[in-house]
Amino acid sequence: MSKELPARPETVDDTLRVAVVASEYNSEYVDGLIRFAQNELATIAPNAAISLVRVPGSFEIPIAVQAVAKNQKPDAILAFGLLFDGETLHASLIATAVTEALMKISLDQSIPVLHEVLVAKGIEQAKIRCLSPEMNRGTEAARAAVRIIHALRQISKGAGVLSQSGSDGLSGGPF
């Protein structure tokens, strides 16, 4: 896992609609993800409209993400939850099921779903990823959301299409 956050994208003035679906379970940590994501969006996308849906636990996140995607049609959805890796396979089973469901919803609905349902090995790891600014996954999700929304909008405008002009075959796009 990376030890640093991706660089902050340029500020966008566009109106972005971002939904957050977050687990109530392990709320101390999940609330940190939400707070950092909201703060980052306020900086890089000051015109963003953010909605928040809370669900009981991480396993319930996909059904709410699906409902939000169908009913709200946001530009991106941030999925936040925290599982602690314990002595049984429970956390692993939930993490795998959630991961597969979120990817399917994202592709089926053509809406980016930023997956930050984390599995932590302990409290210190959870604190670093959820409560500290250095590696906060809420910040990371906000930055990735703005980047993917921008990329998808460029694609819909026809930008980024490779052409055959030029000897390298890569001319014509914003690469």
GIJOWO-V431143 format. One record per residue. N is the residue number from 0. PHI is phi in whole degrees, 0 to 359 (999 if undefined). Layout:
N,PHI / N,PHI
//
This chain:
0,999 / 1,298 / 2,261 / 3,219 / 4,278 / 5,294 / 6,299 / 7,291 / 8,288 / 9,297 / 10,294 / 11,247 / 12,267 / 13,299 / 14,278 / 15,249 / 16,250 / 17,240 / 18,253 / 19,242 / 20,245 / 21,225 / 22,287 / 23,279 / 24,290 / 25,57 / 26,299 / 27,305 / 28,280 / 29,296 / 30,299 / 31,296 / 32,300 / 33,298 / 34,300 / 35,294 / 36,295 / 37,298 / 38,297 / 39,292 / 40,296 / 41,298 / 42,276 / 43,266 / 44,217 / 45,299 / 46,264 / 47,290 / 48,260 / 49,244 / 50,248 / 51,231 / 52,237 / 53,256 / 54,232 / 55,301 / 56,211 / 57,296 / 58,295 / 59,273 / 60,300 / 61,301 / 62,294 / 63,288 / 64,300 / 65,299 / 66,296 / 67,297 / 68,300 / 69,287 / 70,266 / 71,265 / 72,48 / 73,288 / 74,285 / 75,200 / 76,234 / 77,259 / 78,253 / 79,241 / 80,199 / 81,218 / 82,243 / 83,261 / 84,288 / 85,248 / 86,278 / 87,251 / 88,274 / 89,307 / 90,298 / 91,296 / 92,296 / 93,295 / 94,301 / 95,295 / 96,298 / 97,295 / 98,302 / 99,296 / 100,294 / 101,297 / 102,296 / 103,297 / 104,298 / 105,302 / 106,289 / 107,296 / 108,265 / 109,55 / 110,232 / 111,297 / 112,244 / 113,272 / 114,271 / 115,232 / 116,267 / 117,270 / 118,245 / 119,253 / 120,278 / 121,183 / 122,296 / 123,298 / 124,296 / 125,296 / 126,299 / 127,298 / 128,275 / 129,247 / 130,243 / 131,257 / 132,284 / 133,294 / 134,229 / 135,294 / 136,283 / 137,290 / 138,299 / 139,300 / 140,295 / 141,298 / 142,295 / 143,295 / 144,298 / 145,298 / 146,294 / 147,288 / 148,300 / 149,299 / 150,299 / 151,294 / 152,294 / 153,294 / 154,299 / 155,294 / 156,273 / 157,90 / 158,282 / 159,82 / 160,277 / 161,286 / 162,239 / 163,266 / 164,286 / 165,91 / 166,287 / 167,273 / 168,74 / 169,247 / 170,286 / 171,102 / 172,244 / 173,277 / 174,264
//
